[in-house]
Structure formats: C-alpha cells, structure tokens
Amino acid sequence: MKEPTISLANSKGRRSLDRVEGFSTSIGAGNVFKGVISGPGHVIVLGRVEGDSEIQGTLVIGDGGAWVGDIVAHNIVIAGRVDGSIRADGKIEIVSTARVHGRITSPVIAIAEGAIHEGEMHMGEVKRFTERREPE
C-alpha cells in the first residue's frame, strides 16, 4: 500500500490550508468509508471514500487517498484520485500527484503541472493578472 505523501505540516503556499487548524474527520490510509460525509468541519482522506459529501470546511484528499462519488466543499485540495464531480464555493487545488475523472466547478481552480484531469471544467469570472516573476 502506498503511504500518503501530502505534507500538511508544511502548508506554506497552500492558501487553502492556511485556516485549517485540525480536521474534525479523517479517513486513515487503508480504511474505507461508504456513505455521505457532511458538516461544518474540515475533512482529510488518506484512505478511500465511496459516497458523496457536503462539507462546509476544507476537504483534503492526500496522495494515496481516493474518492468515488460527488464532492461539495468550501475548499478542496486533491493529491490523490477522484472519480466523480467536484464543486467548491472557494477554491480547488489539484496537486501534481492527483488524478481526477469528472466535472470540476469552482470560482478558482489551480492545477499543478503533472496532475491529470479528464472531464469538464467550469469556472466563475475569469480574473486577469500580470506575471510579476522573472522568466527563467
């Protein structure tokens, strides 16, 4: 079994995790949860979930974690695998180890190089910015 590698201890640069001061629900590596997860707290999945969610907090699916079903949360960080639709009212962050199959809907979506997404993507208003970093 693959050990989860998303480091929540070093969340600098992951603004979706800045306000997360602990998880009210966790599905550990090697565990399977079948059903609906809902509520106001933050949730971390390092195992497998088969079902839907309606979470008012942040959902983190760690590297090695998997979710089969539809996800609704305020912010979502994905480092594992998702098969189903994903909707966030805040932000969706898909890191390089993620594999997502399904529709993604959020006003803000960040996808790292190396991540795989197969499906539709729907965003709110497009915000333009000027790159301030020097080209390499």
C-alpha positions as CSV (number, residue, x, y, z in Angstrom):
1,M,0.0,0.0,0.0
2,K,1.3,3.5,-0.9
3,E,1.9,5.8,2.1
4,P,0.3,9.2,1.8
5,T,2.9,11.9,1.0
6,I,1.0,15.2,1.2
7,S,2.6,17.2,4.0
8,L,0.2,19.2,5.9
9,A,2.9,20.3,8.4
10,N,4.5,22.3,5.6
11,S,1.4,24.0,4.2
12,K,3.1,27.3,3.2
13,G,2.0,28.2,-0.3
14,R,-1.2,26.2,0.1
15,R,-3.6,29.0,1.0
16,S,-6.5,26.6,1.0
17,L,-4.9,25.1,4.2
18,D,-3.9,28.4,5.9
19,R,-7.0,28.5,8.1
20,V,-7.3,24.7,8.7
21,E,-6.3,24.2,12.4
22,G,-7.2,20.5,12.5
23,F,-9.5,18.0,10.9
24,S,-12.8,17.0,12.5
25,T,-13.0,13.9,10.3
26,S,-10.2,11.7,9.0
27,I,-10.3,8.5,6.9
28,G,-6.9,6.9,7.5
29,A,-4.8,5.0,5.0
30,G,-6.1,1.5,4.4
31,N,-9.6,2.4,5.6
32,V,-12.8,2.5,3.5
33,F,-15.8,4.7,4.3
34,K,-19.1,4.2,2.4
35,G,-21.8,6.8,2.8
36,V,-22.3,10.6,3.0
37,I,-19.9,12.9,4.8
38,S,-21.4,16.3,5.7
39,G,-21.0,19.0,8.2
40,P,-19.1,22.2,9.1
41,G,-15.6,20.8,9.9
42,H,-12.5,20.0,7.8
43,V,-12.0,16.5,6.4
44,I,-8.9,14.6,5.4
45,V,-9.0,11.4,3.3
46,L,-5.9,9.2,3.2
47,G,-7.9,6.0,2.6
48,R,-10.9,5.5,0.3
49,V,-14.4,7.1,0.4
50,E,-17.3,5.7,-1.7
51,G,-20.1,8.2,-1.5
52,D,-20.9,11.9,-1.6
53,S,-20.1,14.9,0.5
54,E,-21.5,18.3,1.5
55,I,-18.7,19.8,3.7
56,Q,-18.7,23.5,4.7
57,G,-15.0,23.4,5.5
58,T,-11.9,22.2,3.6
59,L,-11.6,18.7,2.1
60,V,-8.1,17.3,1.6
61,I,-7.6,14.0,-0.4
62,G,-4.0,13.0,0.3
63,D,-1.6,11.2,-2.1
64,G,-2.8,7.6,-1.9
65,G,-6.3,8.7,-0.9
66,A,-9.3,8.0,-3.2
67,W,-12.9,9.3,-3.5
68,V,-15.6,7.7,-5.7
69,G,-18.7,9.9,-5.7
70,D,-19.7,13.6,-5.8
71,I,-17.9,16.2,-3.7
72,V,-19.1,19.5,-2.5
73,A,-17.0,21.5,-0.1
74,H,-15.8,25.1,0.5
75,N,-12.2,24.5,-0.4
76,I,-10.7,21.3,-1.8
77,V,-7.1,20.1,-2.1
78,I,-6.6,16.9,-4.1
79,A,-3.3,14.9,-4.2
80,G,-5.0,11.5,-4.7
81,R,-7.6,10.2,-7.0
82,V,-11.2,11.3,-7.6
83,D,-13.9,9.7,-9.7
84,G,-16.9,12.0,-9.7
85,S,-18.0,15.6,-9.9
86,I,-16.3,18.2,-7.7
87,R,-17.7,21.6,-6.6
88,A,-16.1,24.1,-4.4
89,D,-17.5,27.5,-3.3
90,G,-14.0,28.8,-2.6
91,K,-11.0,27.1,-4.4
92,I,-10.0,23.8,-5.8
93,E,-6.3,22.9,-5.8
94,I,-5.1,19.9,-7.7
95,V,-1.5,19.0,-7.0
96,S,0.9,17.1,-9.3
97,T,0.1,13.6,-7.9
98,A,-3.7,14.0,-8.4
99,R,-5.8,12.0,-10.9
100,V,-9.3,13.5,-11.4
101,H,-12.0,12.0,-13.6
102,G,-15.1,14.1,-13.7
103,R,-16.5,17.7,-13.7
104,I,-14.8,20.4,-11.7
105,T,-16.7,23.5,-10.8
106,S,-15.3,26.4,-8.7
107,P,-14.7,30.1,-9.0
108,V,-10.9,29.4,-8.5
109,I,-9.1,26.3,-9.9
110,A,-5.4,25.7,-9.6
111,I,-3.9,22.7,-11.4
112,A,-0.2,21.8,-10.9
113,E,2.0,20.5,-13.7
114,G,1.8,16.7,-13.8
115,A,-1.8,16.5,-12.5
116,I,-4.3,14.7,-14.7
117,H,-7.8,15.8,-15.2
118,E,-10.2,14.1,-17.6
119,G,-13.6,15.9,-17.7
120,E,-15.2,19.3,-17.9
121,M,-14.1,22.3,-16.0
122,H,-16.3,25.2,-15.1
123,M,-15.1,28.4,-13.5
124,G,-16.7,31.6,-12.4
125,E,-15.5,35.0,-13.6
126,V,-12.0,35.0,-15.2
127,K,-9.6,37.3,-13.4
128,R,-6.7,38.6,-15.3
129,F,-3.3,39.3,-13.7
130,T,0.2,40.4,-14.7
131,E,3.0,37.9,-14.2
132,R,5.5,39.5,-11.8
133,R,8.1,36.8,-11.7
134,E,11.1,37.0,-14.0
135,P,11.2,34.4,-16.8
136,E,13.7,31.6,-16.2
